[in-house]
Amino acid sequence: MNEQFSVYQFFPDGTYECVRTHVDLTEAIRAAKHYSSSVGAGMGSTLRVIITDNGDNTVFEWKHGEGIVFPPMA
């Protein structure tokens, strides 16, 4: 079975939205890039974007005002 990923965006009021589910890594990365560079991300209405794997582990995290925080830069 191939690994599948989900992408979530988080908002200032504490809510979140699953924007992709059960997609391959390429699609998950494309979606994360889209949401972390969107107008909402620039304005702060999107505070966080994550990619999770099949086990619900976070494999990527972007935060407004900080950029990519996980995985850490080498």
C-alpha positions in Angstrom: 0.0 0.0 0.0 1.3 3.5 -0.9 1.8 6.1 1.8 -1.0 8.7 1.7 -1.1 12.2 3.3 -3.5 14.8 4.5 -3.1 18.6 4.5 -4.7 20.9 7.1 -4.9 24.7 7.5 -5.5 26.3 10.8 -7.2 29.7 11.5 -6.9 32.3 14.3 -10.2 31.3 16.0 -8.8 27.8 16.6 -10.7 26.0 13.9 -9.1 24.1 11.1 -9.9 22.7 7.7 -8.7 19.5 6.0 -7.9 20.7 2.5 -6.6 17.4 1.1 -7.1 13.9 2.3 -5.6 10.5 1.2 -3.3 12.1 -1.5 0.2 11.2 -2.6 3.2 13.1 -1.3 3.5 15.3 -4.4 -0.1 16.5 -4.2 0.3 17.1 -0.4 3.4 19.2 -1.0 1.6 21.2 -3.8 -1.3 21.9 -1.5 0.8 22.9 1.5 2.8 25.3 -0.7 -0.5 26.7 -2.1 -2.0 27.3 1.4 1.2 28.6 3.0 1.7 31.1 0.3 -1.9 32.2 -0.2 -3.3 35.6 0.4 -4.8 34.3 3.6 -1.4 33.1 4.8 0.1 36.5 4.0 -2.6 38.4 5.9 -2.6 36.0 8.9 -6.0 34.4 8.4 -4.2 31.1 7.8 -1.9 30.6 10.8 -0.6 27.1 10.2 -0.4 24.5 7.5 0.5 20.9 8.2 0.9 17.6 6.3 0.2 14.4 8.2 1.0 10.8 7.2 -1.1 7.6 7.5 -0.3 7.4 11.2 -1.5 11.0 11.8 2.1 12.1 12.4 3.0 15.6 11.3 5.7 15.4 8.6 5.6 19.1 7.6 4.6 22.3 9.4 4.5 25.9 8.3 3.5 28.8 10.7 2.6 32.4 9.8 5.5 34.7 10.6 7.9 31.8 11.1 7.9 29.9 7.8 8.7 26.2 7.7 9.3 25.0 11.3 9.2 21.2 10.6 11.2 19.5 9.5 13.9 21.7 10.9 16.4 23.2 8.5 19.7 21.2 8.4 
